[in-house]
Structures are given as structure tokens and as C-alpha cells.
Amino acid sequence: MIDARRLRTLRAVADHRTVTAAAAALYLTPSAVSQQLAALEQETGHDLLARDGRGVRLTAAGEILLRHADVVLAQLERAEADLAAYSAGVAGEVTVASFATGIALVLAPAIRALAAQAPGVRLKVLDAEGDASLPMLLDGRADLAVAVEYRGAPQADDLRLTRVPLYAEPFEAVLPLEHPLAAGGRPSVLTAGPGRTADSGPVAGSGPAASLVAPGVIDLADLAAEPWIGPYPGNPCHDVVLLACEHAGFQPRLVHSSDDFHAVLALASAGAGVALVPRSALRGADLSRVAVRPVDSALATRKVFAAVRAGAEGHPLLRPVLAALAEAAARTADRAAAGAG
């Protein structure tokens, strides 16, 4: 009989490509991981791993076993969820990994809602970059992830995950005030005076463009020759910027890099370049020295979703959390739509 714990170990090694990295993710020693893999090979009667440079790769037999392992592990999650539902009472802690604006937009409201609707459910929130929350979920460091679509991310049909769409958020172009597209027939409603912030505008959701952006729409191709300010590679927002610009027919010349949107705004206000910034990142920011414009690219959007390990969506602790997140996301979209009216 194959030990399910060893299947989890095989999955971790397949994800991380080295025994050392898999051991760190599983909170085990490398020798313990090696022992589990050796035992799994003995149980199956096949070599499951082969050396690949400084790491390892799955053999053909390993790939076959991994496909079945994902299904088996999902079924075990469902069994645990059913048993938990059978037990009396819904009380416990759910660890949620999310990027910062996801915490502000949906997690914080969900915590408030859960306090009234499911007081026995406690959330433990881990601030994680958009590309880190899914690995934390799959490694078992989190029970639920609020994540963003990005290149290389597990896809919607990944058997290891169950996903719940939350909201889609547009990106806005941020320009220095002296930029030609910041004036001349395209007046900005965001530069009315010193200290003007976006606090009064609705946060972005999946609804129409909100009132915090100016009416003049920018063609991204008009920014092809500009120096750009953008996130580092690996940040999902970096992928959004690249995809939108590529679709507009150019590769952005990224001169300055920062994952901190306040730093991006400061650089833009100094005339250092232009940027695409998620609408929610403008909330509360000082926009007195920049112009903010909507862009004509449907790809300048980040899609945010909640994810749990496949089979765990029915767990009595996770059901109310997923419902609270979906409710918070719907309110976010409603506020954006109301602001546009």
C-alpha cells in the first residue's frame, strides 16, 4: 500500500526540483525526504526520480505516479472535509496567504463578516506576494490563498486546486504631470490641488471604470518610447505590464524597478518614467504630482481569485471563508460600479 504522506513528498519534490527545497517547504530534513522517496520507490518497484544537473526530475514512472497522486490527495482532502463536517461545531483557525491589496480589499472585510456570521472561524493572515501564495497553499503552509493570475502559475484546470473567482482589477497609466498626455484635451481629475488623494474614489473591482480616473483614454502604443517604471520579474503585476505592452506592439523599456507602488508613484512624479498601476494601489496615495489615465487595453487587468487544495472546498471551516471573500469581492465591484455612475 502506498503511503499518502510519501505522495505529498513526491509532489513537493516535483514542484521544487531539489530535495533540499522540498524539505524546506515540508518542514522536514533533506534526509527525511530522501528516506521517504526511497521508501516510495520500494513500494512501487520503480525509479521515480533522476538527477538533473544540481536538481532532480521525475522519471516516466514518476510522472505517471504523480498524476494519480494529485487525484488521491484531492480525495483525501474531501474525506477530511466530510469527517470535519460530521463532527459537531464549526470552530478553528484558517491560514490565508494573500498579497497586500487583496488583504485590504477582501480579507479585512471578510474578517469583519466572519465575526458576525461564523464567530468560531478565526483567520490567520500571511502577507505574501501574488506569486507566493499558491506555493504556500500547495506546500501546506496556508489553507487558502488569495492569488493573482500570472505566467507560470497553476492553471484553472490544475487538479491540485479549486478556484473561486473574486474580482478583476484594471490598471491605470500613471504619468508625470509634465507628460504631453497629461494635459491638452485630456484633463486629469486627480490633480486638482496639493495633497489630493484617491481616498474619495471607489476602489477598483470588476465593474466599469470608477470615477477616480480621468475620462481621457490612453493608447498604450503612445507610451512605447517612454522610460518605464515597473515591478520586478516574478511579481504578477510585472506580467500584466509586459502582456499589455506586448499586445500594444512594443516591449516596455523598464528603467526603474520597484514592487512598492508608493515608490512607483514617487518616481513618476519626479519625471523618471511612466507606469501601469492597479487601481486599488492608488487608494489613499498622494496623486497631486501625477496624472492618472485609463488605458485602452483589456489585458491591463489582474484577475484575482481564491484557491484551496482540491477537495477541501467543502471543509466546514473553509466554506464560510470562501463565501465571505466572494461577498466582499461583490461589494467591491458594486462600489466601483456605483462610483462610475
C-alpha positions in Angstrom: 0.0 0.0 0.0 1.4 3.4 -1.0 1.7 5.9 1.9 -0.1 9.1 1.1 2.5 11.1 3.0 5.1 9.9 0.6 2.9 11.0 -2.3 2.9 14.6 -0.8 6.6 14.4 -0.6 6.8 13.3 -4.3 4.6 16.3 -5.3 6.8 18.7 -3.3 10.0 17.4 -5.0 8.3 17.7 -8.4 7.3 21.3 -7.6 10.7 22.4 -6.2 13.1 20.3 -8.3 15.5 19.7 -5.4 15.3 17.6 -2.3 16.6 20.5 -0.1 13.9 22.9 -1.3 11.2 20.3 -1.0 12.4 19.6 2.6 12.2 23.2 3.5 8.7 23.5 2.1 7.6 20.4 4.1 9.4 21.4 7.2 11.4 18.2 7.1 15.1 17.5 6.9 16.6 16.6 3.5 17.5 13.1 4.8 13.9 12.5 5.9 12.7 13.5 2.4 15.3 11.2 0.8 14.1 8.3 3.0 10.5 8.9 2.1 11.3 8.9 -1.6 13.4 5.7 -1.3 10.6 4.0 0.5 8.1 5.2 -2.2 10.4 3.7 -4.9 10.5 0.5 -2.9 6.7 0.4 -2.6 6.1 1.0 -6.3 9.1 -1.0 -7.6 10.1 1.8 -9.9 12.8 4.5 -10.0 10.8 7.7 -9.6 13.5 10.4 -9.8 16.6 11.0 -11.8 19.4 13.5 -11.3 19.1 16.6 -13.5 22.1 18.9 -13.0 22.0 20.1 -9.4 18.4 19.1 -9.0 16.2 16.1 -9.8 13.4 15.4 -12.3 10.7 12.8 -12.4 11.2 9.7 -14.5 8.4 8.5 -16.7 7.2 6.2 -13.9 7.4 9.2 -11.6 5.2 11.3 -13.9 2.6 8.5 -14.0 2.5 8.2 -10.2 2.3 12.0 -9.8 -0.8 12.2 -11.9 -2.5 9.6 -9.7 -1.1 11.2 -6.6 -2.8 14.5 -7.3 -6.2 12.7 -7.6 -5.6 10.7 -4.5 -4.5 13.7 -2.4 -7.6 15.6 -3.5 -9.8 12.7 -2.5 -8.1 12.6 0.9 -8.8 16.3 1.3 -12.5 15.6 0.6 -12.6 12.8 3.1 -11.1 15.1 5.8 -13.7 17.8 4.9 -16.5 15.3 5.2 -15.3 14.0 8.5 -14.9 17.5 9.8 -18.4 18.4 8.7 -19.7 15.2 10.5 -18.1 16.4 13.7 -20.1 18.8 15.9 -19.5 22.5 15.7 -17.5 24.7 13.3 -14.6 26.3 15.1 -10.9 26.6 14.3 -8.2 28.6 12.5 -7.8 29.1 8.8 -4.5 30.3 7.5 -4.8 32.6 4.5 -2.0 33.8 2.3 -2.7 36.9 0.2 -1.0 39.9 -1.4 -1.3 43.2 0.3 -4.1 44.8 -1.7 -6.1 41.6 -1.5 -5.9 41.8 2.2 -7.2 45.3 2.1 -10.0 44.7 -0.4 -11.4 41.4 0.5 -9.7 39.8 3.5 -10.2 42.6 6.0 -14.0 42.8 5.1 -14.2 39.0 5.3 -12.8 39.0 8.8 -15.5 41.5 9.9 -18.2 39.4 8.2 -17.0 36.2 9.8 -17.0 37.7 13.3 -20.8 38.0 12.9 -21.6 35.1 10.6 -19.2 32.4 11.8 -17.6 33.5 15.1 -15.9 30.2 15.6 -13.8 30.6 12.5 -10.6 32.6 13.0 -8.4 33.8 10.2 -4.6 33.9 10.4 -3.4 36.2 7.5 0.0 35.9 5.9 1.1 38.8 3.7 2.6 37.1 0.6 3.5 38.5 -2.9 1.0 37.5 -5.6 3.3 34.7 -6.9 4.0 33.3 -3.4 0.5 32.5 -2.1 -0.2 29.5 -4.3 3.1 27.7 -3.5 2.3 28.3 0.2 -1.1 26.7 -0.3 0.3 23.7 -2.2 3.1 23.2 0.4 0.6 23.2 3.2 1.8 26.5 4.8 -1.7 28.0 4.1 -5.2 26.6 4.0 -6.4 29.2 1.5 -4.8 31.6 -1.0 -5.9 34.9 -2.5 -3.9 34.9 -5.6 -3.4 36.6 -9.0 -3.1 35.1 -12.5 0.4 35.2 -13.7 2.7 33.5 -16.2 3.8 30.1 -14.8 1.0 30.0 -12.3 -1.0 26.8 -11.8 -3.8 27.0 -14.4 -7.6 26.8 -13.8 -7.7 23.1 -14.8 -4.9 22.2 -12.3 -6.2 19.1 -10.4 -4.5 20.2 -7.2 -6.6 23.3 -6.8 -10.2 24.5 -6.6 -10.5 28.2 -7.6 -13.2 30.8 -6.8 -13.0 33.9 -9.0 -13.2 37.1 -6.9 -12.7 40.2 -9.0 -10.8 41.7 -12.0 -9.0 44.9 -11.4 -7.9 47.3 -14.2 -4.5 49.0 -14.3 -4.2 52.7 -14.9 -1.4 54.7 -16.6 0.5 56.9 -14.2 2.3 59.8 -15.9 4.4 62.8 -14.8 2.3 66.0 -14.8 4.6 67.4 -17.5 3.9 64.5 -19.8 2.2 65.5 -23.1 -0.6 63.1 -22.5 -1.3 64.5 -19.0 -2.8 67.7 -20.5 -4.1 69.1 -23.7 -7.7 67.8 -24.1 -7.2 65.1 -21.6 -7.6 66.9 -18.3 -6.9 64.9 -15.1 -9.5 64.9 -12.3 -6.7 63.7 -9.9 -4.5 66.8 -9.9 -6.9 69.4 -8.5 -4.5 70.6 -5.9 -1.7 69.8 -3.4 -2.3 66.8 -1.3 -5.1 65.5 -3.4 -5.6 61.7 -2.8 -7.7 59.0 -4.2 -9.4 58.3 -0.9 -12.7 59.6 -2.1 -12.8 57.4 -5.1 -14.1 53.9 -5.1 -11.7 51.0 -5.2 -11.5 49.0 -8.4 -13.5 45.9 -8.9 -14.9 44.1 -11.9 -17.4 46.8 -12.7 -17.0 49.8 -15.1 -14.2 52.3 -14.7 -14.6 54.2 -11.5 -14.8 58.0 -11.1 -11.3 58.3 -9.7 -9.8 58.1 -13.2 -9.9 60.8 -15.8 -12.1 60.5 -18.9 -9.2 60.6 -21.5 -8.2 57.1 -22.5 -4.6 56.5 -23.4 -3.5 54.2 -26.3 -0.6 52.2 -24.7 1.2 52.4 -28.0 1.7 56.1 -27.4 3.9 55.2 -24.5 6.2 52.8 -26.4 9.2 55.2 -26.5 8.9 56.2 -22.8 11.1 55.0 -19.9 9.1 52.7 -17.7 8.8 52.1 -14.0 7.6 48.6 -13.2 7.6 45.7 -10.7 10.4 43.1 -10.6 10.1 39.9 -12.7 8.2 37.3 -10.7 5.7 39.8 -9.4 2.4 39.1 -11.2 2.0 42.8 -11.9 5.2 42.6 -14.0 3.4 40.0 -16.2 0.4 42.2 -16.6 2.5 45.2 -17.7 4.5 43.1 -20.2 1.4 41.4 -21.7 -0.5 44.6 -22.1 2.5 46.3 -23.8 3.3 43.3 -26.0 -0.3 43.3 -27.2 0.1 47.0 -28.0 3.1 46.2 -30.2 6.1 47.0 -28.0 8.4 45.9 -25.2 8.5 48.4 -22.4 11.9 49.8 -21.6 12.0 49.2 -17.9 14.4 51.6 -16.5 13.3 51.6 -12.8 12.1 48.6 -10.8 10.1 48.6 -7.6 7.4 46.4 -6.1 6.3 49.3 -3.9 3.6 51.3 -5.6 4.2 54.3 -3.5 7.8 54.3 -4.8 6.5 53.9 -8.3 4.3 57.0 -7.9 7.2 59.0 -6.4 9.4 58.1 -9.4 6.6 59.1 -11.8 6.1 62.4 -10.0 9.8 63.1 -10.4 9.5 62.6 -14.2 11.5 59.4 -14.1 9.1 57.5 -16.3 5.6 56.1 -16.8 3.9 53.1 -15.2 0.8 50.9 -15.1 -0.5 50.6 -11.6 -3.5 48.6 -10.3 -6.4 50.9 -9.4 -6.6 49.8 -5.8 -2.9 50.8 -5.3 -4.0 54.4 -5.9 -6.3 54.3 -3.0 -5.0 56.7 -0.3 -2.0 57.7 -2.4 -0.8 61.3 -3.0 -1.7 61.9 -6.6 -1.1 65.7 -6.6 2.0 65.4 -8.8 1.0 62.7 -11.3 -1.8 62.3 -13.9 -3.7 59.0 -13.9 -5.3 57.8 -17.1 -7.3 54.7 -18.1 -5.8 52.7 -20.9 -7.5 51.0 -23.9 -6.1 47.5 -23.1 -8.3 44.7 -21.9 -5.1 42.9 -20.9 -4.1 45.7 -18.4 -6.1 43.8 -15.8 -5.3 41.5 -13.0 -7.6 38.6 -12.2 -7.9 37.8 -8.5 -9.2 34.5 -7.2 -9.3 32.5 -4.0 -7.9 28.9 -4.1 -8.0 25.9 -1.8 -6.5 22.5 -2.3 -8.7 20.3 -4.4 -11.3 18.5 -2.3 -11.0 21.0 0.6 -13.6 23.4 -0.7 -16.3 21.5 1.3 -14.5 21.8 4.6 -16.8 23.4 7.2 -14.1 25.9 8.2 -13.3 26.9 4.6 -16.9 27.2 3.3 -17.8 30.3 5.3 -14.4 31.9 4.5 -14.9 31.4 0.7 -18.4 32.8 1.0 -17.2 35.8 2.9 -14.5 36.5 0.4 -16.9 36.2 -2.5 -19.3 38.6 -0.7 -16.5 41.1 -0.1 -15.4 40.9 -3.7 -19.0 41.5 -4.9 -19.3 44.6 -2.7 -16.0 45.9 -4.1 -17.5 45.5 -7.7 -20.7 47.2 -6.6 -18.8 50.2 -5.2 -16.8 50.6 -8.4 -20.0 50.4 -10.5 -21.7 53.0 -8.3 -18.8 55.3 -8.5 -18.9 55.2 -12.3 -22.5 56.2 -12.2 
